[in-house]
Amino acid sequence: MLVDGAAARSWLDSERVALLTIVAETATGGWPGHAVRLSAILLRYLAAGQPADAVAVHGHALDAALALEDRGGEADSRTALGAALLRLGRAEFAAGHLERAVVLHGDLGNLTGEARATINLGLVAAHLHQLPAAAGSFEAAVRLCQRAGDRVGEARALNNLGLVEERMGRYGPAGEHHRRALVLYQEVGNLLGEASALTDLGIVEHRLGRPEAAAEQHRQALALFLDGHDRIGEAWARNGLGEAARVLGDPAGALTHHAAALAAATVADARDQQARAHLGLSEAHAALHDLTVAGVHREQAIALYAELGMPEADELRAADPT
């Protein structure tokens, strides 16, 4: 009997390959409904750091839902599949699934599902550097969640809206969106959501040149992510701590934080945070006058950012001191 979340996750980790096989076999072996339901059961587990497995599972579920003409199952599978594809950096492929999911959820009157797919569409637009479109999607998602009474979804949409505002240099509105999200997460007792809002507030504080405040936000977030066994969140928080340490004149501390972030991001296959960790390691090694190792990490960061189609690759090449 599984008595807590850690035990459940441990069991899922040990049985992951078998579960993937079961989804594939039920989708094609005459039990498509089982594949759709199992995909939904595994959604949160796979979303916490198994994007390649998530693509396989939700892809099988989509095929099964189409075979059953199950429009609700199709909408849910496309939403989950789009999110997983995005985590793998395949935003263009994700967009089509999510656009169809928005329509299906809307036709079915599923406000929560429509909001979730709309949030993911906003993430796709943000990944493709279409920031006004991303902001529009998140604003629409906030309204959908408010109509549905979905406070967790509203918080998530607000937090993502804050990230887009931050990228557009609107730090004041960004901070306000993150604080609203933080309050909502705290009200419903969503600790991982609270951690995400704290991490993003830390990013805003860093952009405003307040590294001590940023470090404190990231420390609080890290504790929550560790309690929730969220490796992706852990990588975000540790990278934030490393960046704050470097600004505060502690390159050795920055090395420690970024190395731990890289380890967590590698386990979770979070390549954007792997790239961020490599960049942080490069800057810390450079501050310690270890230019050879700094150059190796810089090239790894550039390669990962380029693979993900992110603008940081060109920015780093343009700023390359060599």
VENNORVEN-V666339 format. One line per field, one symbol per residue. phi: phi as a letter, one per 20 degrees, with the letter a starting at -180 (. if undefined). burial: # if it has 9 or more other C-alpha atoms within 8 Angstrom, else .. A space follows every 50 residues. Layout:
phi->???
burial->???
This chain:
phi->.edbffffffffgfdgfffffffffffddocfffffffgffegffffeqc ffffffffffffgffffelefffffffffffffffffendffffgfffff fgfffffemeffffffffgffffffffemefffffffffffgfffffeme ffffffffffffffgffeneffggfffffffgfffffemefffgffffgf ffffgffemdfffffffffffggffffelefffgfgfffffffffffenc ffffgffffffffffffelefffffffffffffffffemdfffgffffff fffffffemefgffffffegfe
burial->......###..#.......#.###.###..######.###..#.###### #.##############...###################.##.######## ######...##################..##.##############...# ################...##.##########.###...########### ######...##.##########.###...#################...# #.##################################...#..######.# ######.#.#.###.#......
